[in-house]
Amino acid sequence: MKKLVMMACVLLVVSVLAGCGNSSNAGENGEVYVFNWGEYIDPATLDMFEEETGIKVVYDEFETNEIMYPRVAAGASKYDVICPSDYMIHKMIANDMLQEINFDHIPNAKANIGAQYYEQAKEFDPNNSYCVPYCWGTVGILYNKTMVSDPVTSWSILWNEKYKDNILMQDSVRDAFMVALKLNGFSMNSLNEEELQIAKNSLIEQAPLVQAKVVDQVRDKMIGGEAALGVIYSGEAIFTQRENPDLEYVIPEEGTNVWIDGWVIPKNAPNVENAEKFIDFMCRDDIALLNFMYITYASPNTGAKALIDDDELRASKMDYLDEETREELEEFVDIVRDSQIAFPDLSQYDNLETFIYLGEDGDALYNQLWKEVNSAYGE
């Protein structure tokens, strides 16, 4: 679910708007129109793809799933490859917006993406027909060891008055309700109105303690010591620890969201063959590792993990890197090789779930309750 949102305001168009291309900017083998989260791919890998294939990448970025969906649904901009989150992929499947992927044309997806991630993806893509996992992670609590004196094991610490004005919550309806639902022992995909009312009341009760509801600002505020506790995505937590060693990440005992963002091909994609080539390239082990280093969100690519674990294999397979990039990669590998954030043992946790699409009525119910929560913030 991306969760990585480094764009502050509006969509950044890296190339040109999809649908507006013409023959003058096409590559020798055509184009591929890609719609992805902000700062969710290493730009160098896009250059490498263009150089190796002769296909021009026309690249747009979105800030949230909810911004992406109506733009794609409207059909005004025709994309070849999109990277939504689990529940939004589920919604796009339900609304017949995606085409089935021909995995015979994407051999790296079959060879390198771990079987456990396809198994997890069945929660929103039951037959593994529409999605190739790109990144995955968890949602948890990031806390500053110098500012928090209590054990951080439960979501309940985010309701501790001792940390008033030092708590950061996600400004996202599903993420916020996930925290409150898990706190109260419920499924994060609940459609039980009584349970949702309890979760809503918990969020309203918490509001006076919260310094801010934010998205990417959790990262920056925690690095700067501006807050003691924050709800954060695991990939962001890896980045923050590199910048501030006083920060720790915890998956609460009540359980959490284990999310997947994946590559999909819309039904109206104009360049399906190039879309398949793009996804296959991004599933290559060395490319997956470069993207992992750039965005710090864990890759489901087992080939990339093998490169992390094997210094000689990595050195030989990625000998094309310049000296500066190689040094950065070696430093990154040393950090993540044994990271319990990047590679957690999920078997030790209970009540882990993946978001699913709750239907139009479910969305409407959550959005109405979210408005009531926001009113407690004066919004």
C-alpha positions in Angstrom: 0.0 0.0 0.0 2.4 3.0 -0.5 2.6 4.2 1.5 5.9 6.3 0.7 4.6 9.8 0.0 7.5 12.2 -0.4 5.6 14.6 -2.6 4.2 17.5 -0.6 1.4 18.8 -2.6 0.5 18.0 -6.2 1.4 15.3 -8.7 4.9 15.7 -10.1 5.0 14.9 -13.8 8.5 13.6 -14.4 8.1 13.4 -18.1 4.9 14.5 -19.8 1.3 13.8 -19.0 0.2 10.4 -20.2 -2.0 10.5 -23.3 -0.2 13.6 -24.5 2.8 11.9 -26.1 3.5 12.1 -29.9 5.9 10.5 -32.3 8.5 13.2 -31.6 9.2 12.0 -28.1 8.7 8.2 -28.7 11.7 5.9 -28.2 12.9 3.7 -31.1 10.7 0.9 -29.7 7.8 3.0 -28.6 6.7 4.2 -25.2 5.4 2.9 -21.9 3.2 5.1 -19.7 3.9 4.5 -16.0 1.8 5.8 -13.0 3.5 5.3 -9.6 3.8 6.8 -6.1 6.1 9.8 -5.6 9.7 8.9 -5.1 8.9 5.2 -5.4 11.5 4.2 -7.9 15.1 4.9 -8.6 15.2 7.3 -11.6 18.5 5.6 -12.6 16.6 2.4 -13.2 14.2 4.2 -15.6 17.3 5.4 -17.6 18.7 1.9 -17.6 15.4 0.5 -18.9 15.3 3.1 -21.7 18.9 2.4 -22.7 18.5 -1.4 -22.7 15.2 -1.6 -24.5 14.9 1.6 -26.6 11.5 2.1 -25.0 10.8 5.7 -23.7 9.3 5.9 -20.2 6.6 8.5 -19.8 6.3 8.7 -16.0 3.7 10.3 -13.8 3.4 10.2 -10.0 0.5 10.2 -7.6 0.3 11.0 -3.9 -2.4 8.6 -2.7 -4.5 5.6 -4.0 -7.5 7.8 -3.8 -6.0 10.4 -6.1 -4.8 7.8 -8.5 -8.1 5.9 -8.8 -10.5 8.5 -10.3 -7.8 9.7 -12.8 -7.5 6.1 -14.1 -11.2 5.4 -13.9 -12.0 8.5 -16.0 -9.9 7.1 -18.8 -8.6 10.5 -19.9 -5.0 9.4 -19.3 -4.2 5.9 -20.6 -1.5 4.2 -18.6 0.3 1.0 -19.3 1.6 0.2 -15.8 0.3 1.4 -12.4 1.4 0.6 -8.9 -1.6 0.7 -6.5 -1.9 -0.8 -3.1 -3.6 -4.0 -2.2 -7.1 -2.8 -1.4 -7.1 -0.5 -4.4 -6.0 -3.3 -6.7 -8.9 -5.3 -5.3 -11.3 -2.4 -6.1 -9.9 -2.1 -9.6 -10.4 -5.8 -10.2 -13.9 -5.6 -8.9 -14.7 -2.8 -11.3 -13.1 -4.6 -14.3 -10.4 -2.0 -14.8 -7.4 -4.4 -15.1 -6.3 -7.0 -17.5 -4.9 -10.4 -16.6 -1.1 -10.5 -16.7 0.6 -13.0 -19.0 3.4 -14.2 -16.7 5.0 -16.1 -19.6 6.0 -12.7 -20.9 7.4 -11.7 -17.5 9.8 -14.4 -16.6 11.6 -12.5 -13.8 8.2 -12.1 -12.0 8.0 -15.9 -11.9 11.6 -16.5 -11.0 12.3 -13.8 -8.5 9.2 -12.8 -6.6 8.9 -15.0 -3.5 6.0 -17.5 -3.3 4.9 -16.1 0.1 4.2 -12.7 -1.4 2.0 -14.2 -4.1 0.2 -16.1 -1.4 -0.3 -12.9 0.6 -1.5 -11.2 -2.6 -4.3 -13.8 -2.9 -6.2 -11.8 -0.2 -6.9 -9.1 -2.8 -6.0 -10.9 -6.1 -7.4 -14.4 -5.4 -5.9 -16.2 -8.4 -2.7 -14.1 -8.7 -4.0 -13.0 -12.1 -3.6 -9.2 -12.1 -0.7 -8.1 -9.8 3.1 -8.5 -9.6 4.2 -7.5 -6.1 6.7 -4.6 -6.1 7.1 -3.6 -2.5 5.7 -4.8 0.9 5.9 -3.9 4.5 4.1 -3.3 7.8 2.7 -0.4 9.7 3.8 0.2 13.2 4.9 2.7 15.9 8.1 4.6 15.5 9.3 6.1 18.9 12.2 8.1 20.2 14.0 6.2 22.9 15.1 9.5 24.6 11.5 10.7 24.8 9.5 7.6 25.7 10.0 6.0 29.1 7.2 3.4 28.8 7.4 0.0 27.1 6.2 0.3 23.5 4.3 -2.9 22.8 0.7 -1.8 22.2 -1.2 0.6 20.1 -2.6 1.9 23.5 0.5 4.0 24.1 -0.8 6.4 21.4 -3.6 7.1 23.9 -1.3 7.8 26.9 -1.8 11.4 28.1 1.9 11.5 29.2 2.7 12.0 25.5 0.1 14.7 24.7 1.2 16.8 21.7 4.0 14.3 21.0 1.9 11.8 19.0 1.7 11.7 15.2 -1.2 9.9 13.5 -1.6 9.0 9.8 -3.9 11.3 7.9 -5.5 8.3 6.2 -9.0 6.9 6.8 -8.0 3.2 6.5 -4.7 3.5 8.4 -6.2 5.5 11.2 -9.1 3.1 11.6 -6.7 0.1 11.4 -5.0 1.4 14.5 -8.2 2.0 16.4 -9.8 -1.3 15.2 -6.7 -3.3 16.2 -6.6 -1.5 19.5 -10.1 -2.7 20.3 -9.5 -6.3 19.1 -11.3 -6.0 15.8 -10.4 -6.8 12.1 -9.0 -3.8 10.2 -11.4 -4.8 7.4 -14.5 -4.7 9.7 -17.8 -3.7 8.3 -19.6 -4.2 11.6 -21.1 -0.8 12.4 -20.9 -1.3 16.2 -17.2 -2.1 16.0 -16.6 0.9 13.7 -18.4 3.2 16.1 -16.2 2.0 18.9 -13.1 2.6 16.7 -14.4 6.1 15.7 -15.0 7.0 19.4 -11.4 5.9 20.2 -10.0 8.1 17.5 -12.1 11.1 18.7 -10.9 10.4 22.3 -7.3 10.4 21.1 -7.6 13.6 19.1 -6.7 16.1 21.9 -3.4 14.2 22.5 -2.3 14.2 18.8 0.2 16.8 17.7 -0.7 16.3 14.0 -2.4 14.0 11.5 0.2 13.7 8.7 1.5 11.4 6.0 5.2 11.8 5.0 5.8 14.4 7.7 6.0 11.6 10.3 9.4 10.8 8.9 10.8 14.3 9.1 9.2 15.2 12.4 10.6 12.0 14.1 14.0 12.5 12.6 14.1 16.0 13.9 12.9 15.0 17.4 9.7 17.0 17.1 7.5 14.2 18.3 8.0 11.1 20.6 5.7 8.6 18.8 4.3 8.2 15.4 2.4 5.7 13.2 4.6 4.9 10.3 5.2 2.5 7.4 8.2 0.2 7.8 10.1 1.5 4.8 10.0 5.0 6.3 11.2 3.6 9.6 14.3 2.1 7.9 15.1 5.6 6.5 14.5 7.4 9.8 16.9 5.1 11.7 19.6 5.9 9.3 19.2 9.5 10.1 18.4 9.3 13.8 19.7 6.3 15.8 17.5 7.1 18.8 14.4 5.9 16.8 13.0 2.4 17.2 10.2 0.6 15.2 7.7 -1.7 16.8 4.8 -3.9 15.5 2.2 -3.7 18.3 1.0 -6.9 19.9 -2.6 -6.4 18.8 -1.5 -6.9 15.2 -1.2 -4.6 12.2 -1.5 -4.2 8.4 0.9 -6.2 6.2 0.6 -4.4 2.9 1.7 -5.0 -0.7 2.0 -2.5 -3.6 2.1 -4.1 -7.0 2.4 -3.6 -10.7 -0.9 -3.9 -12.7 -1.8 -3.3 -16.3 -5.1 -1.4 -17.0 -7.6 -2.8 -19.5 -7.2 0.2 -21.8 -3.3 0.1 -21.7 -2.1 1.2 -25.2 1.3 -0.5 -25.0 0.8 -3.9 -23.3 4.0 -5.5 -24.7 6.1 -2.6 -23.4 4.3 -2.8 -20.1 5.3 -6.4 -19.8 8.9 -5.6 -20.6 8.9 -2.8 -18.0 7.5 -5.0 -15.2 9.9 -7.8 -16.1 12.8 -5.3 -16.0 11.8 -4.1 -12.5 11.6 -7.7 -11.3 15.2 -8.3 -12.3 17.2 -8.9 -9.1 19.8 -6.2 -9.5 17.2 -3.6 -10.5 15.0 -4.6 -7.5 18.0 -4.1 -5.2 18.7 -0.6 -6.6 15.1 0.3 -6.1 15.1 -1.1 -2.6 18.2 1.1 -1.8 16.5 4.2 -3.2 13.1 3.9 -1.6 14.0 1.8 1.5 10.8 -0.2 1.2 11.4 -3.9 1.4 11.4 -5.8 -1.9 9.6 -9.2 -2.3 12.3 -10.1 -4.8 14.2 -13.1 -3.5 16.9 -12.6 -6.1 17.6 -9.1 -4.6 17.7 -10.7 -1.2 20.3 -13.2 -2.4 22.4 -10.3 -3.7 22.2 -8.6 -0.3 23.4 -11.8 1.4 26.2 -12.7 -1.0 28.9 -10.1 -1.4 30.7 -11.8 -4.2 27.5 -12.4 -6.2 26.5 -8.8 -5.8 30.0 -7.5 -6.8 30.1 -9.6 -9.9 26.5 -9.1 -11.0 26.5 -5.4 -10.4 29.9 -4.5 -11.7 28.4 -1.9 -14.0 27.9 0.5 -11.0 30.1 3.5 -10.7 32.3 3.8 -7.6 30.1 6.2 -5.7 26.9 4.1 -6.2 28.8 1.0 -5.3 29.9 2.5 -2.0 26.3 3.6 -1.2 25.1 0.2 -2.0 27.6 -1.5 0.3 26.7 0.8 3.1 23.0 0.1 2.5 23.5 -3.6 2.4 25.3 -3.5 5.8 22.3 -1.7 7.3 19.5 -3.9 6.0 21.1 -7.4 5.8 19.9 -8.3 9.3 17.2 -5.7 9.6 14.1 -6.9 11.5 12.2 -4.0 10.0 13.1 -4.9 6.4 12.9 -8.6 6.9 10.7 -9.3 10.0 9.8 -12.8 11.2 6.0 -12.3 10.8 5.4 -15.7 12.4 6.0 -14.2 15.8 3.0 -11.8 15.5 -0.7 -12.5 15.7 -3.6 -10.8 14.0 -1.7 -9.6 10.9 -4.0 -8.7 8.0 -3.9 -7.1 4.5 -6.4 -4.4 3.5 -9.1 -5.5 1.1 -11.7 -3.4 -0.8 -14.8 -3.1 1.3 -17.2 -2.1 -1.5 -18.9 1.2 -2.3 -21.1 1.0 0.8 -18.1 0.2 3.0 -16.1 3.0 1.6 -19.0 5.4 2.2 -19.4 4.2 5.8 -15.7 4.7 6.6 -15.6 8.1 4.9 -18.7 9.3 6.9 -17.1 8.1 10.2 -13.8 9.7 9.1 -15.6 13.1 8.7 -16.7 12.7 12.4 -13.2 12.0 13.5 -11.9 15.0 11.5 -14.4 17.2 13.2 -12.7 16.4 16.5 -9.6 18.0 15.0 -11.6 21.1 14.0 -11.4 20.1 10.3 
